[in-house]
Amino acid sequence: MNYSDILTLMQDVSRRAGQYLLTQTVSVMNHKTRNDLLTENDLVIENFIIDGIRAVYPDIHIVSEEYNPDNSLDGLTVVIDPIDGTCNFAQGLSLYGIQLALFYENICRGAVLYFPVEDTMYVAEEGKGAYKNGKRLFVDQKKPSSDGFLIISDYYDSIDIAFDQQFALVKALQKHFLKTRHFGAACVDFTMLAEGHALAYITYYHKLWDIAPGLLLAKEAGFVYGAVDQDDYHYHRPGLVVANSEQTLSLIKEEAKRLGMMS
């Protein structure tokens, strides 16, 4: 199947949605959870994207964070994160973006990550590479962990991996990396990897719209990945590790094993 037309549409809709978002005032509705917010902007942008895609593909399946989170990946599916990094957005930070992933036969075939403030577009297609504003991105697989950043995502106390182990793993890894960084948005984390600003990433996000777009971008740039607490990684499981090389990936997983995190 040729995905180029729908990926072009996903880029167009994302850019239009993002530029519209820049004209809006932040409107916080409530706390989705103790550590997350829901804004009216999330709902408006999600509907904007859905309407834009269905205007061209009326029968396409939709999985989206706010309105369609429980839908299955049935046939050709677009997965939508209307504002990734909502808390950053609500606090006036530019570290947020719009994320879309294209699935077919339960495999992520394409991804779009758009940053409205910078008007920056990242696109990946299965087997065809990762791109920033049309320029192809490649990982530096030879760069040692000691010369680069480790990015960590938000911590969670409601997943199988114990809260104290999440902290302990980062502490154990400090000696292996130049610095650690925490941006609070998966779209920022994954694009930092793809552009070579960081060498590894540990995330406990486990929603499809958080992970799928950026993971494909990283994979197509040449990154490898696995799970913190088991041999193989699968969507919807917390504890994803992405690294610039098998050596860096093994280093992280060995520390996790030493801490008793491997099942």
Buried (B, 14 or more C-beta within 10 A) or exposed (E): EEBEEBBEBBBBBBBBBBEBBEEEEBEBEEEBEEEEBBBEBBBBBBBBBBEBBEEEBEEBBBBBBBBBEEEEBEEBBBBBBBBBBBBBBBBEBEBBBBBBBBBBEEEBBBBBBBBBBEEBBBBBBBEBBBBBEEEEBEBEBEBBBEEBBBBBBBBBEEBEBBEEBBEBBBEBBEEBBBEBBEBBBBBBBBBBBBBBEBBBBBBBBBBBBBBBBBBBBBBBBBBBBBBBBBEEBEBEBBBBBBBBBEEBBBBBBEBBEEBEBBE
